Amino acid sequence: MKGYRTLALNLAAALLGVLIATDWTTLADPRTAGAIVTALGVANTVLRFFTDGPVGGGEGR
């Protein structure tokens, strides 16, 4: 996983900047935003059951 940690940290910092700068109340009401976040969490959990490899690992590794 060498090199992925730095990339992940920089992507997280960039994403945090976008999330902070966005006025979420103009995009969705709180109820819709809550449903979206819940759906993302469920989707990520379901996807984890279908994967077993490490982050960045391909089929041939």
PDB file with SEQRES, HELIX, SHEET and CRYST1 records, atoms N, CA, C and O in Angstrom:
SEQRES   1 A   61  MET LYS GLY TYR ARG THR LEU ALA LEU ASN LEU ALA ALA          
SEQRES   2 A   61  ALA LEU LEU GLY VAL LEU ILE ALA THR ASP TRP THR THR          
SEQRES   3 A   61  LEU ALA ASP PRO ARG THR ALA GLY ALA ILE VAL THR ALA          
SEQRES   4 A   61  LEU GLY VAL ALA ASN THR VAL LEU ARG PHE PHE THR ASP          
SEQRES   5 A   61  GLY PRO VAL GLY GLY GLY GLU GLY ARG                          
HELIX    1 AA1 TYR A    4  ALA A   21  1                                  18    
HELIX    2 AA2 TRP A   24  THR A   26  5                                   3    
HELIX    3 AA3 PRO A   30  PHE A   50  1                                  21    
CRYST1    1.000    1.000    1.000  90.00  90.00  90.00 P 1           1          
ATOM      1  N   MET A   1       0.824  -1.185   0.000  1.00  0.00           N  
ATOM      2  CA  MET A   1       0.000   0.000   0.000  1.00  0.00           C  
ATOM      3  C   MET A   1       0.868   1.249   0.000  1.00  0.00           C  
ATOM      4  O   MET A   1       0.389   2.350   0.268  1.00  0.00           O  
ATOM      5  N   LYS A   2       2.100   1.075  -0.291  1.00  0.00           N  
ATOM      6  CA  LYS A   2       3.026   2.203  -0.306  1.00  0.00           C  
ATOM      7  C   LYS A   2       2.582   3.223  -1.354  1.00  0.00           C  
ATOM      8  O   LYS A   2       2.311   2.875  -2.503  1.00  0.00           O  
ATOM      9  N   GLY A   3       2.515   4.456  -0.946  1.00  0.00           N  
ATOM     10  CA  GLY A   3       2.109   5.519  -1.857  1.00  0.00           C  
ATOM     11  C   GLY A   3       0.629   5.825  -1.810  1.00  0.00           C  
ATOM     12  O   GLY A   3       0.227   6.947  -2.117  1.00  0.00           O  
ATOM     13  N   TYR A   4      -0.191   4.862  -1.435  1.00  0.00           N  
ATOM     14  CA  TYR A   4      -1.632   5.087  -1.395  1.00  0.00           C  
ATOM     15  C   TYR A   4      -2.040   5.942  -0.202  1.00  0.00           C  
ATOM     16  O   TYR A   4      -3.035   6.664  -0.263  1.00  0.00           O  
ATOM     17  N   ARG A   5      -1.280   5.862   0.874  1.00  0.00           N  
ATOM     18  CA  ARG A   5      -1.631   6.651   2.056  1.00  0.00           C  
ATOM     19  C   ARG A   5      -1.553   8.142   1.757  1.00  0.00           C  
ATOM     20  O   ARG A   5      -2.450   8.895   2.138  1.00  0.00           O  
ATOM     21  N   THR A   6      -0.505   8.574   1.088  1.00  0.00           N  
ATOM     22  CA  THR A   6      -0.355   9.989   0.749  1.00  0.00           C  
ATOM     23  C   THR A   6      -1.454  10.422  -0.204  1.00  0.00           C  
ATOM     24  O   THR A   6      -2.036  11.494  -0.038  1.00  0.00           O  
ATOM     25  N   LEU A   7      -1.738   9.606  -1.186  1.00  0.00           N  
ATOM     26  CA  LEU A   7      -2.798   9.904  -2.141  1.00  0.00           C  
ATOM     27  C   LEU A   7      -4.147   9.993  -1.429  1.00  0.00           C  
ATOM     28  O   LEU A   7      -4.917  10.920  -1.679  1.00  0.00           O  
ATOM     29  N   ALA A   8      -4.434   9.050  -0.557  1.00  0.00           N  
ATOM     30  CA  ALA A   8      -5.698   9.042   0.170  1.00  0.00           C  
ATOM     31  C   ALA A   8      -5.831  10.278   1.061  1.00  0.00           C  
ATOM     32  O   ALA A   8      -6.902  10.882   1.120  1.00  0.00           O  
ATOM     33  N   LEU A   9      -4.769  10.655   1.745  1.00  0.00           N  
ATOM     34  CA  LEU A   9      -4.815  11.827   2.614  1.00  0.00           C  
ATOM     35  C   LEU A   9      -5.072  13.098   1.803  1.00  0.00           C  
ATOM     36  O   LEU A   9      -5.867  13.944   2.214  1.00  0.00           O  
ATOM     37  N   ASN A  10      -4.413  13.237   0.665  1.00  0.00           N  
ATOM     38  CA  ASN A  10      -4.618  14.418  -0.172  1.00  0.00           C  
ATOM     39  C   ASN A  10      -6.015  14.462  -0.767  1.00  0.00           C  
ATOM     40  O   ASN A  10      -6.618  15.532  -0.854  1.00  0.00           O  
ATOM     41  N   LEU A  11      -6.527  13.333  -1.172  1.00  0.00           N  
ATOM     42  CA  LEU A  11      -7.901  13.295  -1.694  1.00  0.00           C  
ATOM     43  C   LEU A  11      -8.901  13.628  -0.599  1.00  0.00           C  
ATOM     44  O   LEU A  11      -9.881  14.331  -0.847  1.00  0.00           O  
ATOM     45  N   ALA A  12      -8.663  13.128   0.612  1.00  0.00           N  
ATOM     46  CA  ALA A  12      -9.555  13.430   1.735  1.00  0.00           C  
ATOM     47  C   ALA A  12      -9.525  14.925   2.045  1.00  0.00           C  
ATOM     48  O   ALA A  12     -10.569  15.516   2.323  1.00  0.00           O  
ATOM     49  N   ALA A  13      -8.366  15.534   2.003  1.00  0.00           N  
ATOM     50  CA  ALA A  13      -8.250  16.972   2.268  1.00  0.00           C  
ATOM     51  C   ALA A  13      -8.993  17.779   1.196  1.00  0.00           C  
ATOM     52  O   ALA A  13      -9.679  18.751   1.510  1.00  0.00           O  
ATOM     53  N   ALA A  14      -8.853  17.375  -0.055  1.00  0.00           N  
ATOM     54  CA  ALA A  14      -9.550  18.066  -1.141  1.00  0.00           C  
ATOM     55  C   ALA A  14     -11.062  17.900  -1.001  1.00  0.00           C  
ATOM     56  O   ALA A  14     -11.811  18.859  -1.187  1.00  0.00           O  
ATOM     57  N   LEU A  15     -11.506  16.703  -0.677  1.00  0.00           N  
ATOM     58  CA  LEU A  15     -12.932  16.444  -0.509  1.00  0.00           C  
ATOM     59  C   LEU A  15     -13.495  17.244   0.667  1.00  0.00           C  
ATOM     60  O   LEU A  15     -14.595  17.790   0.582  1.00  0.00           O  
ATOM     61  N   LEU A  16     -12.749  17.310   1.749  1.00  0.00           N  
ATOM     62  CA  LEU A  16     -13.187  18.082   2.899  1.00  0.00           C  
ATOM     63  C   LEU A  16     -13.369  19.556   2.523  1.00  0.00           C  
ATOM     64  O   LEU A  16     -14.332  20.192   2.950  1.00  0.00           O  
ATOM     65  N   GLY A  17     -12.459  20.087   1.737  1.00  0.00           N  
ATOM     66  CA  GLY A  17     -12.581  21.471   1.280  1.00  0.00           C  
ATOM     67  C   GLY A  17     -13.844  21.698   0.477  1.00  0.00           C  
ATOM     68  O   GLY A  17     -14.527  22.705   0.661  1.00  0.00           O  
ATOM     69  N   VAL A  18     -14.158  20.774  -0.409  1.00  0.00           N  
ATOM     70  CA  VAL A  18     -15.384  20.886  -1.214  1.00  0.00           C  
ATOM     71  C   VAL A  18     -16.617  20.785  -0.321  1.00  0.00           C  
ATOM     72  O   VAL A  18     -17.565  21.554  -0.478  1.00  0.00           O  
ATOM     73  N   LEU A  19     -16.603  19.836   0.618  1.00  0.00           N  
ATOM     74  CA  LEU A  19     -17.750  19.662   1.501  1.00  0.00           C  
ATOM     75  C   LEU A  19     -17.997  20.893   2.373  1.00  0.00           C  
ATOM     76  O   LEU A  19     -19.143  21.274   2.612  1.00  0.00           O  
ATOM     77  N   ILE A  20     -16.928  21.501   2.839  1.00  0.00           N  
ATOM     78  CA  ILE A  20     -17.058  22.694   3.674  1.00  0.00           C  
ATOM     79  C   ILE A  20     -17.569  23.880   2.859  1.00  0.00           C  
ATOM     80  O   ILE A  20     -18.368  24.672   3.358  1.00  0.00           O  
ATOM     81  N   ALA A  21     -17.120  24.010   1.618  1.00  0.00           N  
ATOM     82  CA  ALA A  21     -17.473  25.157   0.786  1.00  0.00           C  
ATOM     83  C   ALA A  21     -18.877  25.064   0.184  1.00  0.00           C  
ATOM     84  O   ALA A  21     -19.398  26.063  -0.312  1.00  0.00           O  
ATOM     85  N   THR A  22     -19.484  23.901   0.218  1.00  0.00           N  
ATOM     86  CA  THR A  22     -20.790  23.713  -0.412  1.00  0.00           C  
ATOM     87  C   THR A  22     -21.911  24.133   0.531  1.00  0.00           C  
ATOM     88  O   THR A  22     -21.915  23.774   1.709  1.00  0.00           O  
ATOM     89  N   ASP A  23     -22.855  24.893   0.002  1.00  0.00           N  
ATOM     90  CA  ASP A  23     -24.044  25.279   0.765  1.00  0.00           C  
ATOM     91  C   ASP A  23     -25.096  24.197   0.547  1.00  0.00           C  
ATOM     92  O   ASP A  23     -25.872  24.251  -0.407  1.00  0.00           O  
ATOM     93  N   TRP A  24     -25.112  23.226   1.436  1.00  0.00           N  
ATOM     94  CA  TRP A  24     -25.951  22.041   1.271  1.00  0.00           C  
ATOM     95  C   TRP A  24     -27.437  22.343   1.339  1.00  0.00           C  
ATOM     96  O   TRP A  24     -28.244  21.599   0.781  1.00  0.00           O  
ATOM     97  N   THR A  25     -27.813  23.424   2.013  1.00  0.00           N  
ATOM     98  CA  THR A  25     -29.242  23.723   2.136  1.00  0.00           C  
ATOM     99  C   THR A  25     -29.866  24.132   0.808  1.00  0.00           C  
ATOM    100  O   THR A  25     -31.082  24.034   0.644  1.00  0.00           O  
ATOM    101  N   THR A  26     -29.062  24.585  -0.134  1.00  0.00           N  
ATOM    102  CA  THR A  26     -29.609  24.938  -1.446  1.00  0.00           C  
ATOM    103  C   THR A  26     -29.726  23.710  -2.352  1.00  0.00           C  
ATOM    104  O   THR A  26     -30.435  23.751  -3.357  1.00  0.00           O  
ATOM    105  N   LEU A  27     -29.040  22.629  -2.008  1.00  0.00           N  
ATOM    106  CA  LEU A  27     -29.061  21.429  -2.844  1.00  0.00           C  
ATOM    107  C   LEU A  27     -30.126  20.427  -2.424  1.00  0.00           C  
ATOM    108  O   LEU A  27     -30.747  19.793  -3.277  1.00  0.00           O  
ATOM    109  N   ALA A  28     -30.342  20.279  -1.146  1.00  0.00           N  
ATOM    110  CA  ALA A  28     -31.313  19.289  -0.666  1.00  0.00           C  
ATOM    111  C   ALA A  28     -31.785  19.666   0.725  1.00  0.00           C  
ATOM    112  O   ALA A  28     -31.045  20.250   1.516  1.00  0.00           O  
ATOM    113  N   ASP A  29     -33.047  19.315   1.008  1.00  0.00           N  
ATOM    114  CA  ASP A  29     -33.537  19.550   2.362  1.00  0.00           C  
ATOM    115  C   ASP A  29     -32.927  18.498   3.296  1.00  0.00           C  
ATOM    116  O   ASP A  29     -32.428  17.476   2.826  1.00  0.00           O  
ATOM    117  N   PRO A  30     -32.961  18.733   4.593  1.00  0.00           N  
ATOM    118  CA  PRO A  30     -32.308  17.812   5.537  1.00  0.00           C  
ATOM    119  C   PRO A  30     -32.795  16.369   5.439  1.00  0.00           C  
ATOM    120  O   PRO A  30     -32.005  15.441   5.612  1.00  0.00           O  
ATOM    121  N   ARG A  31     -34.053  16.171   5.171  1.00  0.00           N  
ATOM    122  CA  ARG A  31     -34.605  14.812   5.059  1.00  0.00           C  
ATOM    123  C   ARG A  31     -33.992  14.067   3.869  1.00  0.00           C  
ATOM    124  O   ARG A  31     -33.611  12.903   3.990  1.00  0.00           O  
ATOM    125  N   THR A  32     -33.901  14.738   2.728  1.00  0.00           N  
ATOM    126  CA  THR A  32     -33.305  14.135   1.540  1.00  0.00           C  
ATOM    127  C   THR A  32     -31.821  13.885   1.746  1.00  0.00           C  
ATOM    128  O   THR A  32     -31.309  12.834   1.360  1.00  0.00           O  
ATOM    129  N   ALA A  33     -31.129  14.834   2.348  1.00  0.00           N  
ATOM    130  CA  ALA A  33     -29.697  14.668   2.606  1.00  0.00           C  
ATOM    131  C   ALA A  33     -29.459  13.463   3.517  1.00  0.00           C  
ATOM    132  O   ALA A  33     -28.522  12.696   3.293  1.00  0.00           O  
ATOM    133  N   GLY A  34     -30.284  13.292   4.527  1.00  0.00           N  
ATOM    134  CA  GLY A  34     -30.166  12.142   5.421  1.00  0.00           C  
ATOM    135  C   GLY A  34     -30.374  10.832   4.686  1.00  0.00           C  
ATOM    136  O   GLY A  34     -29.664   9.857   4.933  1.00  0.00           O  
ATOM    137  N   ALA A  35     -31.347  10.805   3.782  1.00  0.00           N  
ATOM    138  CA  ALA A  35     -31.604   9.594   2.997  1.00  0.00           C  
ATOM    139  C   ALA A  35     -30.426   9.273   2.082  1.00  0.00           C  
ATOM    140  O   ALA A  35     -30.081   8.105   1.904  1.00  0.00           O  
ATOM    141  N   ILE A  36     -29.816  10.289   1.509  1.00  0.00           N  
ATOM    142  CA  ILE A  36     -28.669  10.084   0.626  1.00  0.00           C  
ATOM    143  C   ILE A  36     -27.493   9.515   1.406  1.00  0.00           C  
ATOM    144  O   ILE A  36     -26.854   8.567   0.950  1.00  0.00           O  
ATOM    145  N   VAL A  37     -27.199  10.075   2.571  1.00  0.00           N  
ATOM    146  CA  VAL A  37     -26.083   9.594   3.384  1.00  0.00           C  
ATOM    147  C   VAL A  37     -26.339   8.158   3.844  1.00  0.00           C  
ATOM    148  O   VAL A  37     -25.420   7.339   3.860  1.00  0.00           O  
ATOM    149  N   THR A  38     -27.572   7.854   4.213  1.00  0.00           N  
ATOM    150  CA  THR A  38     -27.918   6.492   4.622  1.00  0.00           C  
ATOM    151  C   THR A  38     -27.736   5.520   3.468  1.00  0.00           C  
ATOM    152  O   THR A  38     -27.181   4.436   3.647  1.00  0.00           O  
ATOM    153  N   ALA A  39     -28.197   5.903   2.290  1.00  0.00           N  
ATOM    154  CA  ALA A  39     -28.057   5.034   1.114  1.00  0.00           C  
ATOM    155  C   ALA A  39     -26.591   4.783   0.778  1.00  0.00           C  
ATOM    156  O   ALA A  39     -26.223   3.669   0.407  1.00  0.00           O  
ATOM    157  N   LEU A  40     -25.756   5.804   0.905  1.00  0.00           N  
ATOM    158  CA  LEU A  40     -24.327   5.628   0.642  1.00  0.00           C  
ATOM    159  C   LEU A  40     -23.700   4.648   1.640  1.00  0.00           C  
ATOM    160  O   LEU A  40     -22.893   3.801   1.257  1.00  0.00           O  
ATOM    161  N   GLY A  41     -24.067   4.763   2.893  1.00  0.00           N  
ATOM    162  CA  GLY A  41     -23.548   3.855   3.910  1.00  0.00           C  
ATOM    163  C   GLY A  41     -23.964   2.415   3.659  1.00  0.00           C  
ATOM    164  O   GLY A  41     -23.153   1.497   3.780  1.00  0.00           O  
ATOM    165  N   VAL A  42     -25.228   2.219   3.309  1.00  0.00           N  
ATOM    166  CA  VAL A  42     -25.717   0.869   3.008  1.00  0.00           C  
ATOM    167  C   VAL A  42     -25.024   0.318   1.768  1.00  0.00           C  
ATOM    168  O   VAL A  42     -24.619  -0.845   1.750  1.00  0.00           O  
ATOM    169  N   ALA A  43     -24.884   1.143   0.730  1.00  0.00           N  
ATOM    170  CA  ALA A  43     -24.228   0.687  -0.501  1.00  0.00           C  
ATOM    171  C   ALA A  43     -22.779   0.286  -0.236  1.00  0.00           C  
ATOM    172  O   ALA A  43     -22.316  -0.730  -0.755  1.00  0.00           O  
ATOM    173  N   ASN A  44     -22.065   1.064   0.559  1.00  0.00           N  
ATOM    174  CA  ASN A  44     -20.682   0.716   0.881  1.00  0.00           C  
ATOM    175  C   ASN A  44     -20.591  -0.575   1.678  1.00  0.00           C  
ATOM    176  O   ASN A  44     -19.680  -1.375   1.465  1.00  0.00           O  
ATOM    177  N   THR A  45     -21.518  -0.779   2.584  1.00  0.00           N  
ATOM    178  CA  THR A  45     -21.537  -2.010   3.378  1.00  0.00           C  
ATOM    179  C   THR A  45     -21.800  -3.214   2.486  1.00  0.00           C  
ATOM    180  O   THR A  45     -21.133  -4.241   2.613  1.00  0.00           O  
ATOM    181  N   VAL A  46     -22.763  -3.093   1.590  1.00  0.00           N  
ATOM    182  CA  VAL A  46     -23.078  -4.194   0.668  1.00  0.00           C  
ATOM    183  C   VAL A  46     -21.886  -4.495  -0.230  1.00  0.00           C  
ATOM    184  O   VAL A  46     -21.548  -5.660  -0.440  1.00  0.00           O  
ATOM    185  N   LEU A  47     -21.248  -3.458  -0.761  1.00  0.00           N  
ATOM    186  CA  LEU A  47     -20.090  -3.675  -1.628  1.00  0.00           C  
ATOM    187  C   LEU A  47     -18.964  -4.388  -0.900  1.00  0.00           C  
ATOM    188  O   LEU A  47     -18.237  -5.171  -1.510  1.00  0.00           O  
ATOM    189  N   ARG A  48     -18.807  -4.134   0.380  1.00  0.00           N  
ATOM    190  CA  ARG A  48     -17.728  -4.778   1.143  1.00  0.00           C  
ATOM    191  C   ARG A  48     -17.912  -6.284   1.199  1.00  0.00           C  
ATOM    192  O   ARG A  48     -16.928  -7.018   1.290  1.00  0.00           O  
ATOM    193  N   PHE A  49     -19.151  -6.764   1.147  1.00  0.00           N  
ATOM    194  CA  PHE A  49     -19.409  -8.205   1.139  1.00  0.00           C  
ATOM    195  C   PHE A  49     -18.992  -8.854  -0.175  1.00  0.00           C  
ATOM    196  O   PHE A  49     -18.763 -10.063  -0.222  1.00  0.00           O  
ATOM    197  N   PHE A  50     -18.893  -8.069  -1.234  1.00  0.00           N  
ATOM    198  CA  PHE A  50     -18.518  -8.600  -2.541  1.00  0.00           C  
ATOM    199  C   PHE A  50     -17.033  -8.472  -2.840  1.00  0.00           C  
ATOM    200  O   PHE A  50     -16.560  -8.967  -3.863  1.00  0.00           O  
ATOM    201  N   THR A  51     -16.298  -7.814  -1.958  1.00  0.00           N  
ATOM    202  CA  THR A  51     -14.867  -7.645  -2.169  1.00  0.00           C  
ATOM    203  C   THR A  51     -14.101  -8.272  -1.011  1.00  0.00           C  
ATOM    204  O   THR A  51     -14.579  -8.303   0.123  1.00  0.00           O  
ATOM    205  N   ASP A  52     -12.904  -8.771  -1.315  1.00  0.00           N  
ATOM    206  CA  ASP A  52     -12.093  -9.338  -0.240  1.00  0.00           C  
ATOM    207  C   ASP A  52     -10.619  -8.974  -0.380  1.00  0.00           C  
ATOM    208  O   ASP A  52      -9.802  -9.360   0.456  1.00  0.00           O  
ATOM    209  N   GLY A  53     -10.281  -8.247  -1.410  1.00  0.00           N  
ATOM    210  CA  GLY A  53      -8.893  -7.857  -1.630  1.00  0.00           C  
ATOM    211  C   GLY A  53      -8.544  -6.559  -0.957  1.00  0.00           C  
ATOM    212  O   GLY A  53      -9.435  -5.831  -0.520  1.00  0.00           O  
ATOM    213  N   PRO A  54      -7.270  -6.250  -0.861  1.00  0.00           N  
ATOM    214  CA  PRO A  54      -6.854  -4.995  -0.264  1.00  0.00           C  
ATOM    215  C   PRO A  54      -7.104  -3.810  -1.202  1.00  0.00           C  
ATOM    216  O   PRO A  54      -7.288  -3.987  -2.406  1.00  0.00           O  
ATOM    217  N   VAL A  55      -7.109  -2.646  -0.653  1.00  0.00           N  
ATOM    218  CA  VAL A  55      -7.268  -1.435  -1.453  1.00  0.00           C  
ATOM    219  C   VAL A  55      -6.109  -1.337  -2.429  1.00  0.00           C  
ATOM    220  O   VAL A  55      -4.951  -1.483  -2.038  1.00  0.00           O  
ATOM    221  N   GLY A  56      -6.408  -1.094  -3.679  1.00  0.00           N  
ATOM    222  CA  GLY A  56      -5.353  -0.981  -4.687  1.00  0.00           C  
ATOM    223  C   GLY A  56      -4.912  -2.310  -5.264  1.00  0.00           C  
ATOM    224  O   GLY A  56      -4.151  -2.338  -6.232  1.00  0.00           O  
ATOM    225  N   GLY A  57      -5.365  -3.395  -4.701  1.00  0.00           N  
ATOM    226  CA  GLY A  57      -4.976  -4.727  -5.206  1.00  0.00           C  
ATOM    227  C   GLY A  57      -5.865  -5.129  -6.364  1.00  0.00           C  
ATOM    228  O   GLY A  57      -7.086  -4.985  -6.298  1.00  0.00           O  
ATOM    229  N   GLY A  58      -5.263  -5.626  -7.414  1.00  0.00           N  
ATOM    230  CA  GLY A  58      -6.020  -6.054  -8.568  1.00  0.00           C  
ATOM    231  C   GLY A  58      -6.269  -7.551  -8.534  1.00  0.00           C  
ATOM    232  O   GLY A  58      -5.876  -8.241  -7.593  1.00  0.00           O  
ATOM    233  N   GLU A  59      -6.923  -8.036  -9.565  1.00  0.00           N  
ATOM    234  CA  GLU A  59      -7.238  -9.462  -9.672  1.00  0.00           C  
ATOM    235  C   GLU A  59      -5.973 -10.315  -9.733  1.00  0.00           C  
ATOM    236  O   GLU A  59      -5.938 -11.412  -9.177  1.00  0.00           O  
ATOM    237  N   GLY A  60      -4.952  -9.824 -10.395  1.00  0.00           N  
ATOM    238  CA  GLY A  60      -3.758 -10.624 -10.627  1.00  0.00           C  
ATOM    239  C   GLY A  60      -2.720 -10.564  -9.511  1.00  0.00           C  
ATOM    240  O   GLY A  60      -1.644 -11.146  -9.646  1.00  0.00           O  
ATOM    241  N   ARG A  61      -3.011  -9.891  -8.441  1.00  0.00           N  
ATOM    242  CA  ARG A  61      -2.015  -9.731  -7.363  1.00  0.00           C  
ATOM    243  C   ARG A  61      -2.164 -10.769  -6.311  1.00  0.00           C  
ATOM    244  O   ARG A  61      -1.409 -10.777  -5.340  1.00  0.00           O  
TER     245      ARG A  61                                                      
END                                                                             
